[in-house]
Amino acid sequence: MASPHYVIRRSRSGRFNFTLLAEHGRINGVVVVPTENRSKEEVAQHAREKIRALADDLATVANRTALPS
């Protein structure tokens, strides 16, 4: 499989559905971005930033939390 990556699909009213894909599975989610007075490109960039932040948070928690054996 390719390196971990994500796929984004824009929904309505600033909602972005996404899937984080990695070798061992996938995680689906949604981020919501304010759209007022922002260009389509700005909204999409903000959504990507939020998704990256979620992925970073997941990695941080996974690295510091011991999973049950």
N, C-alpha and C positions, 0 to 999 in steps of 0.2 A: 504494500500500500504506500501511497505517497506520504510525505511528511504531514503532521497534523495541520489542519486548516479549517476554515469555516465557510459556510454558504449562507448568504443573506437573501431574503425575499421580502420586499417592501409590501406592506399591507396598507390599511387606511389610517388616516389621521396620525401620522408619525409613528405607527407601529411597524416594527421590523421583526419578522420571524427569522431565526437563525438556527443552524445546526453546526456544532463543533464536531469535527470528524477526526478520529485518530485510529491507530492500529487496533486498539482493544475495544472500540465502541464509539458511540456518539451521544451527544447531549443536545437536546432541543430546548429553545427558549424564545423569549420575546423581550425586546427593549422598546421603550416608548421615548420619543424625542419630541420636544416642542417644535412646532412648525411655523408659528407666527413670525412674520417679518424675516424669514430665512429663505435662502434659495434652496432649490432641490439638492444641489451639491453640498451645501452646508449641513442640511438635515442628514444626508447620507453619511457625511464625514463624522458627525456627532454620533450617529448610530454605530459606526465602526469603532469609534473610541470607547463607547460604552461596552461593546462586545469584547473588545480587547481587555478592558478593565475587569470584566467578569471572569474571563479566562485566567488572568493573572491572579485574581482572588481565589479561584478554584485551585490553581497550582500551589498557592501559598498555604491554603488550608490543608490540602492533601499532603503536603510535605511536612507539616508540623503535627498532624493528627495521626496517631497510630490506628490502623485498621485492625479489627479483631482477626485472630488467626483461625 
